[in-house]
């Protein structure tokens, strides 16, 4: 009986995780995930979604039952310009000290939100999360790397819609 209950509990957890993955996290039916993950502390979801036809980009934070922040509130073709992309990378794996440093940010009501993704091939380290910054403080919400779906690298394919500000540094 104990084995059955353990198996049933495990099955429920796996099914819930698969359902969240299949359902597009916080993306709607007409959208696809650009980048999404669960937070490590409270398992809230962070999702950056784009319309399947590429018409808009939208950030959502919360749970399936309650979206706590959606930016912009009414996604439209102009929403791409509401975000600021920064991304730099070097391919080549460990032998070439490959790395990546990507973020996308926006400001809403004098609060800046920055979704980030970094990796280093030499140390095999990766980090994801959201930084929230006001005039008075900055907090970092760590993402669970195992829950990561998509990548901010996908925005490199959207050069006609969003400018990579790292290219300004070159």
Secondary structure as GFF3:
##gff-version 3
##sequence-region A 1 170
A	DSSP	alpha_helix	2	22	.	.	.	ID=ss1
A	DSSP	beta_strand	31	38	.	.	.	ID=ss2
A	DSSP	beta_strand	45	51	.	.	.	ID=ss3
A	DSSP	beta_strand	57	62	.	.	.	ID=ss4
A	DSSP	beta_strand	67	71	.	.	.	ID=ss5
A	DSSP	three_ten_helix	77	82	.	.	.	ID=ss6
A	DSSP	beta_strand	84	90	.	.	.	ID=ss7
A	DSSP	three_ten_helix	94	96	.	.	.	ID=ss8
A	DSSP	beta_strand	99	108	.	.	.	ID=ss9
A	DSSP	beta_strand	111	120	.	.	.	ID=ss10
A	DSSP	beta_strand	125	133	.	.	.	ID=ss11
A	DSSP	beta_strand	138	142	.	.	.	ID=ss12
A	DSSP	three_ten_helix	145	147	.	.	.	ID=ss13
A	DSSP	beta_strand	149	150	.	.	.	ID=ss14
A	DSSP	three_ten_helix	152	158	.	.	.	ID=ss15
A	DSSP	three_ten_helix	165	169	.	.	.	ID=ss16
###
